[in-house]
Amino acid sequence: MHVRSTLVGATALLLSAALAATAAAATGPASSSGGHGATRKAVEAAVAAGVPGATATATDAHGAWSATAGTGDLRTGAPRSAADRYRVGSITKTFVATVLLQLEAEGRLSLDDKVDKWLPGVVRGHGHDGRRVTVRQLLNHTSGVFDYTADEDFDRAYFLKDGFFQHRYDTLTPQELVAIAMKHAPDFAPGATWKYSNTNYILAGMVIGKVTGHSYATEINRRVIGPLHLTATSLPGTRVTVPQPSSRAYSKLSLTATGPTYDVTTLNPSIASSAGEMISDSADLDRFYAALLRGKLLPARQLKEMKATVKIDGDPNTRYGLGLMDTRLTCGTHVWGHAGGIHGSTTTAVTTADGRHALAFNFNGDWTGSHAAVVEAEFC
């Protein structure tokens, strides 16, 4: 899920004097050799720029390495932990796409099926027509379907301060989220161009339900989380808390990066559903993306389809596949993965194409901090 109202730039006011007193920590074999020194400095720089705290874990041929910086709880001063679980937002999309590609490999659907085949009449209204949109277009964001999080009423109710504190524990169904999108015209005709839309993945989760007779959460658990032994990864549904160990999550709940900082740790993630409800930790995310890119979750044909990318307007260095992004770094290295944001939590998880070098990290504030700088530091 994309946090529209709170991710506003790369600089912000320092949160409190407590941040100045928190030290960075690194563990693992690389902390003594300095092999990840640039990554550690980039994580520390994010905290210096105003992020309350950060946690990162990388895996490569030398093993696993972790670093933390800043604080996990502004009230107590407790530090962040390498074992922290956190909300991963739109990284959920890669899990959803993986399940749909597995179903295609089993012959249970085609990515070129029209959405209306599985969800008859659901994508209708103000020019939307599920008879013209394919499952593939949902997964690579070329459907043109309006993003429900861009609805102004939804934005005020769930992302800005007054609305958030009134509605943070609301339960919304996928059908209700899609209905919000259907009140608007499509952004463009199906296939005409690219635009990120969380509604695409709400619909994708609903398709999984229709094809399998089970919820997308059940299928992700059975097909991905269980086989990979992702013990810190979960789909909370309507559960409002994050399992321990975890840190607090913070937001400005504002259109600017200034002003008060609010604890937004507890919320009902049904507002994100299959577009962004998941919880994980850095080690699990490294394991997931490494396994995915090494072909352990998908047959070669389906992995190739997932990696077939389309252009993202305005970003010449990033292309979007099926729930998977290909980013070319300044040093020429390509990394594959996804980023995610939800109230008080922003996350990036990427790996090299061979799955042998992976990085996942999280900031527990949603208004500042350079994710690109951390990725560049690790891989370049």
N, C-alpha and C positions, 0 to 999 in steps of 0.2 A: 504494500500500500504506500502511496506517495503522500507525505504529510505536507499538504499544500500551504498551510498558513504559517508554519513555524520554521521551515527550512528556508531562510531568507538571505544567506550570504556566508562569506568566509571569515568575517570578523564580527566580534561582539564584545560587549562589556564583560570583564572578568566577573565571575559569579560572586566570590567572597574571598576574604583574606585567608580563609581556610585552605583554598587551593594552593596558595603559595607555600604552605607548610607540608603539602603531601609530596612524597617522593615517588619516583618511578622504580619499578622492580622488574627484574628479568630472571627467568629460570630456564633450565635446560642446557644442553651441551654448548649451544652457540653463544650463550651469554658470556662465557669466559673467553671464547675465541674472537668475539667481536663480529662474527659472521652476519649478524642482523643488527649491527649497531646503527645503521642509517634508519632502519625501521623503528627502532626504539626511540631515536631522536624525533622522528615524525610523529609518533604517538605522543611524546612529551610536548611537542609543539602544538598539537591539537588542544591539549589541556591548557597550555599557556595562552591559547587564543580564546579560551572561555568554556570549552567542554568540561563538565564536571569531572568525568573520569573516562578511561578507555581501557579496553582489554583486547589483546591480540594473540593469536596462535598461528604459527607457520609450521609446515611439515615439508621436509625435503629429504635428500639422500642421507643427511646427517642425523635425522630424527626430528623430534618435535621441539619447538622453542616457543616460549610465551613471554609476553611483557604486559605489565599493567602500569597505569599512571593515573594520578588524580584520586578522586574520592568516589565511593559508591553510595555514600549517604551524607548529604550536606548537614544533617542534624547531628549525627554522631561523629562524623569524620572518619568512619570506617572506610578502608581502601577498597578499590575494585579487586576482584579475584580473577585469575586465569580460568577458574571453574565456573564463573558466573553464567547463569542462564539468562536469556534476554529475548524480548520480542524481535523477530527478524523481518517483519513486514513482508515486502514483495518477494523476498527469497522463497516464500511459499509458492510462488508461481512456477519455479523450476520443478518443484515436487509434483505439482498438478500436471504440468506438461509431460513429465516423465511417465506418470500413470496413463495418460491418454496415449502416449506413444507405445507403451506396453500393450494397451488394448488394441491398438492398430496392428501390432506385431502378431497378436493372437487372432486377428481376423474379425474382431468384434465391432469394429467401426473403421471408417476411412476418414482421414483428415480432410478429404474433399467432400465429405458429407455436408449438406446444408444444415445449419443449426436447427432449422424448422423440422428436420427429420426426427430429431431427438427431443426438441422442446417446441412442439407445435403451438404457434400463436403467442409465444412468450416474447419474442423480439418483434414488437409491433407498436406503432405509434409515432406520429410526427415525422414520417418518412422512413422510420426503421422497418426493415423487412427481413426476418430470419430466413426467408426462402432464397435470399440473395447472398447471405453471409455463410462462409464455410468455417468448419472447426479450425482449420489451419489459420484462417484470418483472425480468429480469436487469439490464437496462441502467439502470433507474431505481430499483433496490434495493427493489422491493416484492414480491420473490419469497418472502421468508421463509427462504431457504436459509441455513443456519448459516455463519458466517464462520470459516474454518479457522484464521485467526490468533488466534481467541479460545479455541482448544483449549489447555488448560493445559500439556500435554506439549510441544506445539509452541512455546508461549511460552517455556518453560524452555530448550528446546533451541536456539532461534534468537535470542532477544531478551535473555536474561539472561546475565551474564558467563561463568559456567562453561560453559554450553551453547554460547554463541556461539563461544568459542575452540576448542571441540571440533568444532563442526559448520559453521563459517563457509564451508567449501568443499564442502559436500555438494551433490550434484545431486538435485533432486526433480522428478519429472514432474508435469504437470498432473493426470494421473489419480491420483497419490498425494496431491496436495493436496485434490482433491475427496473422496477416500476418507476423509481426516481429518474433513472436514465431515460426511460421512454417518454418522459414529459418534455424532452428536448429533441431538437432535430439532430440527425447524425452529423458528425464532423465532416464527412465526405462519403462518396460512394464506395462500396466495398472494393478493396484492392487498389484504390486510386493513389494512396500515399500511406504514410505511417503516422500514427499518433498513439501515445500510451493511454490506455483506458483500463481502469480497474474493473469496469463492468465486463470486459472480455473474460476475465478469469473467474468472476462470479458465475457467468454462463458456462465456462469450462467445467467448473465444479459440479454444476447442475447436470451437465452432459454425462459426467462420470456416474452420477447417481442413476440416471436413466439407463445407461448401458449395463451397469453391473447389478442394479438393485440395492446397492449399498451406498452409504455416504462417501464423499471424496476422502473424508478423514479416515474412515475404515480402510479404504483401499490404499491410502498412503501408508498407514500403519502396517498393513499386511504385506505390501509390495516393496516398501523402501525402508521404513524405520526398523521393522523387525529384522529383515535379512542383513542389514548393515550394522545392527546392534547400536543404533543411535540412542543411547540411554538417556541423553539430556534433551531429546527432541520430542515435542508433543504438539497436538492440535487441541487447544483448550476449549474450543466451542464457545460456551458462555461463561466459563470460569474466569473470574476477574483478577485473580492473583497470578504471580509468576512463581514457580516452584523454587525452593532453596537448593543450592546457594544462588543468590541473585542480589543485585544492587537496586537502588531506587532509580526511577526514571524521571527526567525533568524537562519541562517545556516552558516557553514564554506565553503560549496560548494567545499569540498576537501576530499581527502582520509585520511586526518589527522584531529586531533582536535585542531590544532594550526593554527596560521595565522589570517587574517582579519575575521571579522564577518559581514555578509551581511544581509540586510533586504530582505526577500523573501516572504513577506506577500501576494503580489498580484501575481497570476499565474492562468493559465487556467487549471482547474482540470480535463479536458477531458483526460489528460495523465493517470489518475487513473480510471476514469469511474466507473463501478460497482465494481471494486476492491478496491476503496478508495476515492471517491470524496466528501463524506458527510461532513457537518458542523453541530455541535451541541454544547451543553454546559453540564456541569457536572450534573446539576439537571435532565435534560432530559435523559441523559445516565443512571443515577440511576433508573429513572422511567421505561425506556425501559427494562433493564435487569431484574429488579425486576418483572415486568409484565410477561416477557417471562418465567422466571423460575417458576413463580407461576401459569403457565398454562392459562394465560389470552389471549394469542395470538395463541396458538396451542392446538389442542386436545391432550389427554394423549398419544396416539400412536405416533403422530408426534414428540412430545417433547421427548419421549423415544428414537426415532430414532436420533434426534438431539444430544442427550447425549450419543449415542453409539460411543465410542472413539477408536482411533487407536494410537499406540505408535509413539512418536516422537523420532527419533534417537538422542542420545546425551543428552536427557533431561528426566531423569527417573521420574521427578516429574510433568510433564505436558503431557497431552494427548489431541488429537484433535478430535472433533466430526464433526458436520455439521455446519461450521461457528461458532463454539463455543469451547472454550478451558476449560479443567478441570485441575486446578493446585492444587497440594497438598503442603501446606505451612509447614514450619518447626515444627509448633505446632500441625500438623495433620489435621487442618481445610482444607476443600476443597472449592475453590472458582471457579465460572464459569463466563466466560466473554471473552473478546478479547482485544488485544492491537492494536494500529495503529500508523503509522508514515508517514508523508509526509513533504515536505520541511518546516523546521522551526517549526514543531509541532509534539510532541509525546504524545500519550494518552493511558491510561489504564482504563478500566471499568470492574468491577467484582462484583459479588454478591454471597452470600451463596446459597446453593441448594434450600432453602425454599423461597428465594427472600426477606427475611426480613432484611437483612443487606447488603447494597450496597455501593460501593465507585467508584467514577470516578474522574480522575485528569489529568491535562495537563501541559506539559512543553513547553514554547515557544522558545526552542532551541533544535536542533536535534542531538547534538554530545556528550552529557554527561548527568549525572543524573541517579540515580538508581530507576527504577520503582518498582523493587522487594522489596526494602527497605520500600517504602511507603505502599505497600500492606501488608507486614509482620507486620508493625507497627500498622495498622488498625485492622487486624483480629487476631493477636497473642499477 
